[in-house]
């Protein structure tokens, strides 16, 4: 329950801080941060997608080899 309350409070503060007419008016700073971190996040996501794709290809290859081994083992009886 406390985590839900804290979550709502953090969201409310974030909205309050980004409002252009508010006393903090961090909207421009938030946009600058997002513009700066977008390329870095894109690089990290690209690496993650590459490694997940490579692992998927490797798993499919191993599954085919295992299936072929099972067929060979069952066919020799």
C-alpha positions as a LaTeX table, in Angstrom:
\begin{tabular}{lrrr}
\hline
Residue & $x$ (\AA) & $y$ (\AA) & $z$ (\AA) \\
\hline
Unk1 & 0.00 & 0.00 & 0.00 \\
Unk2 & 2.82 & 2.38 & 0.84 \\
Unk3 & 4.42 & 1.78 & $-2.55$ \\
Unk4 & 1.21 & 2.75 & $-4.35$ \\
Unk5 & 0.98 & 5.96 & $-2.33$ \\
Unk6 & 4.64 & 6.78 & $-2.99$ \\
Unk7 & 4.16 & 6.04 & $-6.69$ \\
Unk8 & 1.22 & 8.42 & $-6.90$ \\
Unk9 & 3.17 & 11.10 & $-5.02$ \\
Unk10 & 6.18 & 10.78 & $-7.33$ \\
Unk11 & 3.97 & 10.95 & $-10.42$ \\
Unk12 & 2.17 & 14.01 & $-9.03$ \\
Unk13 & 5.50 & 15.72 & $-8.28$ \\
Unk14 & 6.79 & 14.95 & $-11.77$ \\
Unk15 & 3.68 & 16.42 & $-13.38$ \\
Unk16 & 3.86 & 19.44 & $-11.07$ \\
Unk17 & 7.56 & 19.98 & $-11.88$ \\
Unk18 & 7.08 & 19.79 & $-15.65$ \\
Unk19 & 4.09 & 22.15 & $-15.89$ \\
Unk20 & 5.32 & 25.25 & $-17.76$ \\
Unk21 & 3.26 & 27.68 & $-15.66$ \\
Unk22 & 4.27 & 26.07 & $-12.36$ \\
Unk23 & 6.87 & 27.43 & $-9.94$ \\
Unk24 & 9.50 & 24.86 & $-10.93$ \\
Unk25 & 8.90 & 24.87 & $-14.73$ \\
Unk26 & 11.38 & 22.06 & $-15.42$ \\
Unk27 & 9.74 & 21.26 & $-18.76$ \\
Unk28 & 12.61 & 22.58 & $-20.90$ \\
Unk29 & 15.19 & 20.80 & $-18.73$ \\
Unk30 & 13.30 & 17.51 & $-19.02$ \\
Unk31 & 13.14 & 17.85 & $-22.81$ \\
Unk32 & 16.88 & 18.58 & $-22.93$ \\
Unk33 & 17.59 & 15.52 & $-20.80$ \\
Unk34 & 15.42 & 13.32 & $-23.01$ \\
Unk35 & 17.13 & 14.63 & $-26.14$ \\
Unk36 & 20.53 & 13.90 & $-24.61$ \\
Unk37 & 19.80 & 10.42 & $-23.32$ \\
Unk38 & 17.84 & 9.17 & $-26.36$ \\
Unk39 & 20.92 & 8.27 & $-28.46$ \\
Unk40 & 22.59 & 6.52 & $-25.52$ \\
Unk41 & 19.43 & 4.54 & $-24.75$ \\
Unk42 & 19.11 & 3.66 & $-28.45$ \\
Unk43 & 22.64 & 2.23 & $-28.43$ \\
Unk44 & 21.95 & 0.14 & $-25.31$ \\
Unk45 & 18.65 & $-1.12$ & $-26.71$ \\
Unk46 & 20.39 & $-1.99$ & $-29.97$ \\
Unk47 & 23.01 & $-4.04$ & $-28.13$ \\
Unk48 & 20.34 & $-5.80$ & $-26.10$ \\
Unk49 & 18.30 & $-6.62$ & $-29.22$ \\
Unk50 & 21.42 & $-7.88$ & $-30.99$ \\
Unk51 & 22.40 & $-10.20$ & $-28.16$ \\
Unk52 & 18.84 & $-11.46$ & $-27.66$ \\
Unk53 & 18.57 & $-12.17$ & $-31.38$ \\
Unk54 & 21.92 & $-13.98$ & $-31.43$ \\
Unk55 & 20.89 & $-16.08$ & $-28.43$ \\
Unk56 & 17.58 & $-16.92$ & $-30.11$ \\
Unk57 & 19.35 & $-18.08$ & $-33.27$ \\
Unk58 & 21.75 & $-20.17$ & $-31.19$ \\
Unk59 & 18.85 & $-21.74$ & $-29.25$ \\
Unk60 & 16.99 & $-22.59$ & $-32.45$ \\
Unk61 & 20.13 & $-24.18$ & $-33.91$ \\
Unk62 & 20.67 & $-26.25$ & $-30.76$ \\
Unk63 & 17.01 & $-27.32$ & $-30.74$ \\
Unk64 & 17.28 & $-28.51$ & $-34.36$ \\
Unk65 & 20.44 & $-30.45$ & $-33.55$ \\
Unk66 & 18.80 & $-32.00$ & $-30.48$ \\
Unk67 & 15.72 & $-32.94$ & $-32.51$ \\
Unk68 & 17.91 & $-34.55$ & $-35.17$ \\
Unk69 & 19.77 & $-36.50$ & $-32.48$ \\
Unk70 & 16.49 & $-37.75$ & $-31.02$ \\
Unk71 & 15.27 & $-38.88$ & $-34.45$ \\
Unk72 & 18.55 & $-40.70$ & $-35.09$ \\
Unk73 & 18.43 & $-42.35$ & $-31.67$ \\
Unk74 & 14.82 & $-43.50$ & $-32.05$ \\
Unk75 & 15.35 & $-44.73$ & $-35.60$ \\
Unk76 & 18.25 & $-47.03$ & $-34.67$ \\
Unk77 & 16.10 & $-49.35$ & $-32.48$ \\
\hline
\end{tabular}
